Amino acid sequence: MNLLSKLVLTVFAGLALYGCAGEPIRFYLLTAESGAEAVAPLPAGSVVGLGPIRLPAYLDRPQLVVEVGPHEYQLEENQRWAERLDDNITRELMQSLAHRLGVAQVLRFPWPQRQSVDYQVSADLLALHQTAAGVSRMAVQWQFKKAEQAWQGRRFECEEPAGGDAESIVAAQSRCLSRFAAEIAHALAQAR
């Protein structure tokens, strides 16, 4: 083995050891508590369709996003979502809405063409990040309709104080997601 090959091998071995000794990657999931605040159930046999749930490009990635200035964001390389963020949000909303509305069927978009839904909810997530001021922020433009009625548009905004660590950030964002689920449930219950 010549000197150059030994040098390259040493550098790669050093980089591998540095990578192993660095901060471990941690994975997080959002939760949306069903809570004791179940609203009036929808009529028996009602089917709720959820989706699509769309994310902006800056959130469509595995890393948590933190604002460091008015126009600057940082990706937390070692703090990651355990699954796609849109899948996590959709699953948690499905579980929370089923409990809050007392329905057996909450379907994820796209559902089969022959499946009819009594209520449909779709959402565009506009923001979900930690601000430079230490507040977790969630903003959603969402809409729903009952059967074939016209869409009703809504806007949801939530800010929750959080510490500087990823666990606190995700916990604050989960509280916002729970509040969003409660708002959807109340809107659908009133529309029945």
Secondary structure as UniProt FT lines:
FT   HELIX           3..21
FT   STRAND          26..28
FT   TURN            44..45
FT   STRAND          47..54
FT   HELIX           57..59
FT   STRAND          63..69
FT   TURN            70..71
FT   STRAND          72..81
FT   HELIX           85..101
FT   STRAND          105..108
FT   TURN            113..114
FT   STRAND          119..130
FT   TURN            132..133
FT   STRAND          135..146
FT   TURN            147..148
FT   STRAND          152..161
FT   HELIX           166..191
//
